[in-house]
């Protein structure tokens, strides 16, 4: 049984009162992952800008942002 199937099986046993909290938690995890991916992209963009600045000796402020 894979992880998704196990989660679905567990959800079947969760009381209705807790399902809203489970949904909130899943949404929180998705938002957290999206933020981490965005932060990772920002770091990669900054590294690229720094490499360009070293190669060219300068970089525009807009490129650096």
Phi and psi restraints in degrees (range 20) as a CNS / XPLOR table:
assign (resid 1 and name C) (resid 2 and name N)
       (resid 2 and name CA) (resid 2 and name C) 1.0 -84.2 20.0 2
assign (resid 2 and name N) (resid 2 and name CA)
       (resid 2 and name C) (resid 3 and name N) 1.0 173.8 20.0 2
assign (resid 2 and name C) (resid 3 and name N)
       (resid 3 and name CA) (resid 3 and name C) 1.0 -60.4 20.0 2
assign (resid 3 and name N) (resid 3 and name CA)
       (resid 3 and name C) (resid 4 and name N) 1.0 -43.3 20.0 2
assign (resid 3 and name C) (resid 4 and name N)
       (resid 4 and name CA) (resid 4 and name C) 1.0 -61.3 20.0 2
assign (resid 4 and name N) (resid 4 and name CA)
       (resid 4 and name C) (resid 5 and name N) 1.0 -42.8 20.0 2
assign (resid 4 and name C) (resid 5 and name N)
       (resid 5 and name CA) (resid 5 and name C) 1.0 -63.8 20.0 2
assign (resid 5 and name N) (resid 5 and name CA)
       (resid 5 and name C) (resid 6 and name N) 1.0 -39.3 20.0 2
assign (resid 5 and name C) (resid 6 and name N)
       (resid 6 and name CA) (resid 6 and name C) 1.0 -64.9 20.0 2
assign (resid 6 and name N) (resid 6 and name CA)
       (resid 6 and name C) (resid 7 and name N) 1.0 -41.6 20.0 2
assign (resid 6 and name C) (resid 7 and name N)
       (resid 7 and name CA) (resid 7 and name C) 1.0 -62.8 20.0 2
assign (resid 7 and name N) (resid 7 and name CA)
       (resid 7 and name C) (resid 8 and name N) 1.0 -45.7 20.0 2
assign (resid 7 and name C) (resid 8 and name N)
       (resid 8 and name CA) (resid 8 and name C) 1.0 -61.3 20.0 2
assign (resid 8 and name N) (resid 8 and name CA)
       (resid 8 and name C) (resid 9 and name N) 1.0 -38.4 20.0 2
assign (resid 8 and name C) (resid 9 and name N)
       (resid 9 and name CA) (resid 9 and name C) 1.0 -63.8 20.0 2
assign (resid 9 and name N) (resid 9 and name CA)
       (resid 9 and name C) (resid 10 and name N) 1.0 -44.1 20.0 2
assign (resid 9 and name C) (resid 10 and name N)
       (resid 10 and name CA) (resid 10 and name C) 1.0 -64.3 20.0 2
assign (resid 10 and name N) (resid 10 and name CA)
       (resid 10 and name C) (resid 11 and name N) 1.0 -39.8 20.0 2
assign (resid 10 and name C) (resid 11 and name N)
       (resid 11 and name CA) (resid 11 and name C) 1.0 -60.8 20.0 2
assign (resid 11 and name N) (resid 11 and name CA)
       (resid 11 and name C) (resid 12 and name N) 1.0 -32.7 20.0 2
assign (resid 11 and name C) (resid 12 and name N)
       (resid 12 and name CA) (resid 12 and name C) 1.0 -61.6 20.0 2
assign (resid 12 and name N) (resid 12 and name CA)
       (resid 12 and name C) (resid 13 and name N) 1.0 -27.5 20.0 2
assign (resid 12 and name C) (resid 13 and name N)
       (resid 13 and name CA) (resid 13 and name C) 1.0 -94.7 20.0 2
assign (resid 13 and name N) (resid 13 and name CA)
       (resid 13 and name C) (resid 14 and name N) 1.0 -6.6 20.0 2
assign (resid 13 and name C) (resid 14 and name N)
       (resid 14 and name CA) (resid 14 and name C) 1.0 -78.4 20.0 2
assign (resid 14 and name N) (resid 14 and name CA)
       (resid 14 and name C) (resid 15 and name N) 1.0 131.4 20.0 2
assign (resid 14 and name C) (resid 15 and name N)
       (resid 15 and name CA) (resid 15 and name C) 1.0 -62.0 20.0 2
assign (resid 15 and name N) (resid 15 and name CA)
       (resid 15 and name C) (resid 16 and name N) 1.0 147.7 20.0 2
assign (resid 15 and name C) (resid 16 and name N)
       (resid 16 and name CA) (resid 16 and name C) 1.0 -53.2 20.0 2
assign (resid 16 and name N) (resid 16 and name CA)
       (resid 16 and name C) (resid 17 and name N) 1.0 -36.0 20.0 2
assign (resid 16 and name C) (resid 17 and name N)
       (resid 17 and name CA) (resid 17 and name C) 1.0 -62.4 20.0 2
assign (resid 17 and name N) (resid 17 and name CA)
       (resid 17 and name C) (resid 18 and name N) 1.0 -26.6 20.0 2
assign (resid 17 and name C) (resid 18 and name N)
       (resid 18 and name CA) (resid 18 and name C) 1.0 -92.1 20.0 2
assign (resid 18 and name N) (resid 18 and name CA)
       (resid 18 and name C) (resid 19 and name N) 1.0 -13.4 20.0 2
assign (resid 18 and name C) (resid 19 and name N)
       (resid 19 and name CA) (resid 19 and name C) 1.0 -62.7 20.0 2
assign (resid 19 and name N) (resid 19 and name CA)
       (resid 19 and name C) (resid 20 and name N) 1.0 -36.4 20.0 2
assign (resid 19 and name C) (resid 20 and name N)
       (resid 20 and name CA) (resid 20 and name C) 1.0 -62.8 20.0 2
assign (resid 20 and name N) (resid 20 and name CA)
       (resid 20 and name C) (resid 21 and name N) 1.0 -39.8 20.0 2
assign (resid 20 and name C) (resid 21 and name N)
       (resid 21 and name CA) (resid 21 and name C) 1.0 -67.7 20.0 2
assign (resid 21 and name N) (resid 21 and name CA)
       (resid 21 and name C) (resid 22 and name N) 1.0 -39.6 20.0 2
assign (resid 21 and name C) (resid 22 and name N)
       (resid 22 and name CA) (resid 22 and name C) 1.0 -62.1 20.0 2
assign (resid 22 and name N) (resid 22 and name CA)
       (resid 22 and name C) (resid 23 and name N) 1.0 -44.6 20.0 2
assign (resid 22 and name C) (resid 23 and name N)
       (resid 23 and name CA) (resid 23 and name C) 1.0 -60.6 20.0 2
assign (resid 23 and name N) (resid 23 and name CA)
       (resid 23 and name C) (resid 24 and name N) 1.0 -44.9 20.0 2
assign (resid 23 and name C) (resid 24 and name N)
       (resid 24 and name CA) (resid 24 and name C) 1.0 -58.6 20.0 2
assign (resid 24 and name N) (resid 24 and name CA)
       (resid 24 and name C) (resid 25 and name N) 1.0 -42.2 20.0 2
assign (resid 24 and name C) (resid 25 and name N)
       (resid 25 and name CA) (resid 25 and name C) 1.0 -65.8 20.0 2
assign (resid 25 and name N) (resid 25 and name CA)
       (resid 25 and name C) (resid 26 and name N) 1.0 -42.6 20.0 2
assign (resid 25 and name C) (resid 26 and name N)
       (resid 26 and name CA) (resid 26 and name C) 1.0 -62.8 20.0 2
assign (resid 26 and name N) (resid 26 and name CA)
       (resid 26 and name C) (resid 27 and name N) 1.0 -42.9 20.0 2
assign (resid 26 and name C) (resid 27 and name N)
       (resid 27 and name CA) (resid 27 and name C) 1.0 -64.0 20.0 2
assign (resid 27 and name N) (resid 27 and name CA)
       (resid 27 and name C) (resid 28 and name N) 1.0 -38.3 20.0 2
assign (resid 27 and name C) (resid 28 and name N)
       (resid 28 and name CA) (resid 28 and name C) 1.0 -61.2 20.0 2
assign (resid 28 and name N) (resid 28 and name CA)
       (resid 28 and name C) (resid 29 and name N) 1.0 -45.4 20.0 2
assign (resid 28 and name C) (resid 29 and name N)
       (resid 29 and name CA) (resid 29 and name C) 1.0 -62.4 20.0 2
assign (resid 29 and name N) (resid 29 and name CA)
       (resid 29 and name C) (resid 30 and name N) 1.0 -39.9 20.0 2
assign (resid 29 and name C) (resid 30 and name N)
       (resid 30 and name CA) (resid 30 and name C) 1.0 -65.5 20.0 2
assign (resid 30 and name N) (resid 30 and name CA)
       (resid 30 and name C) (resid 31 and name N) 1.0 -42.1 20.0 2
assign (resid 30 and name C) (resid 31 and name N)
       (resid 31 and name CA) (resid 31 and name C) 1.0 -65.6 20.0 2
assign (resid 31 and name N) (resid 31 and name CA)
       (resid 31 and name C) (resid 32 and name N) 1.0 -40.1 20.0 2
assign (resid 31 and name C) (resid 32 and name N)
       (resid 32 and name CA) (resid 32 and name C) 1.0 -62.6 20.0 2
assign (resid 32 and name N) (resid 32 and name CA)
       (resid 32 and name C) (resid 33 and name N) 1.0 -43.7 20.0 2
assign (resid 32 and name C) (resid 33 and name N)
       (resid 33 and name CA) (resid 33 and name C) 1.0 -63.8 20.0 2
assign (resid 33 and name N) (resid 33 and name CA)
       (resid 33 and name C) (resid 34 and name N) 1.0 -42.7 20.0 2
assign (resid 33 and name C) (resid 34 and name N)
       (resid 34 and name CA) (resid 34 and name C) 1.0 -61.2 20.0 2
assign (resid 34 and name N) (resid 34 and name CA)
       (resid 34 and name C) (resid 35 and name N) 1.0 -41.8 20.0 2
assign (resid 34 and name C) (resid 35 and name N)
       (resid 35 and name CA) (resid 35 and name C) 1.0 -64.9 20.0 2
assign (resid 35 and name N) (resid 35 and name CA)
       (resid 35 and name C) (resid 36 and name N) 1.0 -41.6 20.0 2
assign (resid 35 and name C) (resid 36 and name N)
       (resid 36 and name CA) (resid 36 and name C) 1.0 -64.1 20.0 2
assign (resid 36 and name N) (resid 36 and name CA)
       (resid 36 and name C) (resid 37 and name N) 1.0 -39.6 20.0 2
assign (resid 36 and name C) (resid 37 and name N)
       (resid 37 and name CA) (resid 37 and name C) 1.0 -65.1 20.0 2
assign (resid 37 and name N) (resid 37 and name CA)
       (resid 37 and name C) (resid 38 and name N) 1.0 -40.2 20.0 2
assign (resid 37 and name C) (resid 38 and name N)
       (resid 38 and name CA) (resid 38 and name C) 1.0 -63.9 20.0 2
assign (resid 38 and name N) (resid 38 and name CA)
       (resid 38 and name C) (resid 39 and name N) 1.0 -43.1 20.0 2
assign (resid 38 and name C) (resid 39 and name N)
       (resid 39 and name CA) (resid 39 and name C) 1.0 -62.5 20.0 2
assign (resid 39 and name N) (resid 39 and name CA)
       (resid 39 and name C) (resid 40 and name N) 1.0 -40.2 20.0 2
assign (resid 39 and name C) (resid 40 and name N)
       (resid 40 and name CA) (resid 40 and name C) 1.0 -64.0 20.0 2
assign (resid 40 and name N) (resid 40 and name CA)
       (resid 40 and name C) (resid 41 and name N) 1.0 -41.3 20.0 2
assign (resid 40 and name C) (resid 41 and name N)
       (resid 41 and name CA) (resid 41 and name C) 1.0 -65.0 20.0 2
assign (resid 41 and name N) (resid 41 and name CA)
       (resid 41 and name C) (resid 42 and name N) 1.0 -40.2 20.0 2
assign (resid 41 and name C) (resid 42 and name N)
       (resid 42 and name CA) (resid 42 and name C) 1.0 -60.5 20.0 2
assign (resid 42 and name N) (resid 42 and name CA)
       (resid 42 and name C) (resid 43 and name N) 1.0 -42.2 20.0 2
assign (resid 42 and name C) (resid 43 and name N)
       (resid 43 and name CA) (resid 43 and name C) 1.0 -64.5 20.0 2
assign (resid 43 and name N) (resid 43 and name CA)
       (resid 43 and name C) (resid 44 and name N) 1.0 -41.8 20.0 2
assign (resid 43 and name C) (resid 44 and name N)
       (resid 44 and name CA) (resid 44 and name C) 1.0 -64.0 20.0 2
assign (resid 44 and name N) (resid 44 and name CA)
       (resid 44 and name C) (resid 45 and name N) 1.0 -40.6 20.0 2
assign (resid 44 and name C) (resid 45 and name N)
       (resid 45 and name CA) (resid 45 and name C) 1.0 -63.0 20.0 2
assign (resid 45 and name N) (resid 45 and name CA)
       (resid 45 and name C) (resid 46 and name N) 1.0 -41.5 20.0 2
assign (resid 45 and name C) (resid 46 and name N)
       (resid 46 and name CA) (resid 46 and name C) 1.0 -65.0 20.0 2
assign (resid 46 and name N) (resid 46 and name CA)
       (resid 46 and name C) (resid 47 and name N) 1.0 -42.0 20.0 2
assign (resid 46 and name C) (resid 47 and name N)
       (resid 47 and name CA) (resid 47 and name C) 1.0 -61.8 20.0 2
assign (resid 47 and name N) (resid 47 and name CA)
       (resid 47 and name C) (resid 48 and name N) 1.0 -43.1 20.0 2
assign (resid 47 and name C) (resid 48 and name N)
       (resid 48 and name CA) (resid 48 and name C) 1.0 -61.5 20.0 2
assign (resid 48 and name N) (resid 48 and name CA)
       (resid 48 and name C) (resid 49 and name N) 1.0 -43.2 20.0 2
assign (resid 48 and name C) (resid 49 and name N)
       (resid 49 and name CA) (resid 49 and name C) 1.0 -63.6 20.0 2
assign (resid 49 and name N) (resid 49 and name CA)
       (resid 49 and name C) (resid 50 and name N) 1.0 -39.8 20.0 2
assign (resid 49 and name C) (resid 50 and name N)
       (resid 50 and name CA) (resid 50 and name C) 1.0 -67.6 20.0 2
assign (resid 50 and name N) (resid 50 and name CA)
       (resid 50 and name C) (resid 51 and name N) 1.0 -39.4 20.0 2
assign (resid 50 and name C) (resid 51 and name N)
       (resid 51 and name CA) (resid 51 and name C) 1.0 -63.0 20.0 2
assign (resid 51 and name N) (resid 51 and name CA)
       (resid 51 and name C) (resid 52 and name N) 1.0 -42.6 20.0 2
assign (resid 51 and name C) (resid 52 and name N)
       (resid 52 and name CA) (resid 52 and name C) 1.0 -63.0 20.0 2
assign (resid 52 and name N) (resid 52 and name CA)
       (resid 52 and name C) (resid 53 and name N) 1.0 -42.1 20.0 2
assign (resid 52 and name C) (resid 53 and name N)
       (resid 53 and name CA) (resid 53 and name C) 1.0 -62.6 20.0 2
assign (resid 53 and name N) (resid 53 and name CA)
       (resid 53 and name C) (resid 54 and name N) 1.0 -41.0 20.0 2
assign (resid 53 and name C) (resid 54 and name N)
       (resid 54 and name CA) (resid 54 and name C) 1.0 -66.3 20.0 2
assign (resid 54 and name N) (resid 54 and name CA)
       (resid 54 and name C) (resid 55 and name N) 1.0 -39.6 20.0 2
assign (resid 54 and name C) (resid 55 and name N)
       (resid 55 and name CA) (resid 55 and name C) 1.0 -70.5 20.0 2
assign (resid 55 and name N) (resid 55 and name CA)
       (resid 55 and name C) (resid 56 and name N) 1.0 -40.8 20.0 2
assign (resid 55 and name C) (resid 56 and name N)
       (resid 56 and name CA) (resid 56 and name C) 1.0 -95.2 20.0 2
assign (resid 56 and name N) (resid 56 and name CA)
       (resid 56 and name C) (resid 57 and name N) 1.0 -14.3 20.0 2
assign (resid 56 and name C) (resid 57 and name N)
       (resid 57 and name CA) (resid 57 and name C) 1.0 87.1 20.0 2
assign (resid 57 and name N) (resid 57 and name CA)
       (resid 57 and name C) (resid 58 and name N) 1.0 -11.3 20.0 2
assign (resid 57 and name C) (resid 58 and name N)
       (resid 58 and name CA) (resid 58 and name C) 1.0 -162.2 20.0 2
assign (resid 58 and name N) (resid 58 and name CA)
       (resid 58 and name C) (resid 59 and name N) 1.0 165.1 20.0 2
assign (resid 58 and name C) (resid 59 and name N)
       (resid 59 and name CA) (resid 59 and name C) 1.0 -152.7 20.0 2
assign (resid 59 and name N) (resid 59 and name CA)
       (resid 59 and name C) (resid 60 and name N) 1.0 144.9 20.0 2
assign (resid 59 and name C) (resid 60 and name N)
       (resid 60 and name CA) (resid 60 and name C) 1.0 -68.4 20.0 2
assign (resid 60 and name N) (resid 60 and name CA)
       (resid 60 and name C) (resid 61 and name N) 1.0 153.2 20.0 2
assign (resid 60 and name C) (resid 61 and name N)
       (resid 61 and name CA) (resid 61 and name C) 1.0 -61.1 20.0 2
assign (resid 61 and name N) (resid 61 and name CA)
       (resid 61 and name C) (resid 62 and name N) 1.0 -39.1 20.0 2
assign (resid 61 and name C) (resid 62 and name N)
       (resid 62 and name CA) (resid 62 and name C) 1.0 -63.3 20.0 2
assign (resid 62 and name N) (resid 62 and name CA)
       (resid 62 and name C) (resid 63 and name N) 1.0 -40.5 20.0 2
assign (resid 62 and name C) (resid 63 and name N)
       (resid 63 and name CA) (resid 63 and name C) 1.0 -66.0 20.0 2
assign (resid 63 and name N) (resid 63 and name CA)
       (resid 63 and name C) (resid 64 and name N) 1.0 -39.7 20.0 2
assign (resid 63 and name C) (resid 64 and name N)
       (resid 64 and name CA) (resid 64 and name C) 1.0 -66.0 20.0 2
assign (resid 64 and name N) (resid 64 and name CA)
       (resid 64 and name C) (resid 65 and name N) 1.0 -34.5 20.0 2
